[in-house]
Amino acid sequence: MKYLTILFLLVSTTCLAQHDGIEIDVVKGHKKITYTAQNTTSDTLDLFFKVISDGFRRSADRPIITTVPAKSTINLLTLIPKKNADTTHTYIAVVTKPEHNIQIRKTDTVVREIRKVDPVKKSGN
């Protein structure tokens, strides 16, 4: 019985613990739907955000890559539904810290190469 009580307390506190990061809110207005991102940490975070939608005026299939400052909220996207159309929308959000991003560079050669550039070690040409 003692172990069951301890297990219950561990599971319940783990489920109630709030994850720090970026919270995506969907705000439904009179004739629009707005996506906002709120950074709940004290660090600046990078966000890759993509909405897959159908039945809206603007195609939201292009991804948004943005930096969300610490303890702030930004507007990401506003969707306006078409008249007499069935609408669906879902989103994908990937959050990373700025120091974990990969910087890429496009070369001038005919064959396109994408190389990882280490920001600490810059190669001299």
Buried (B, 14 or more C-beta within 10 A) or exposed (E): EEEEEEEEEEEEEEEEEEEEBBBBEEEEEEEEBBBBBBBBBEBBBBBEBBBEBBEBEEEBEEEBEEEBEEEEBBEBBBBEBEEEEEEEBEBEBEBEEEEEEEEEEEEEEEEEEEEEEEEEEEEEE
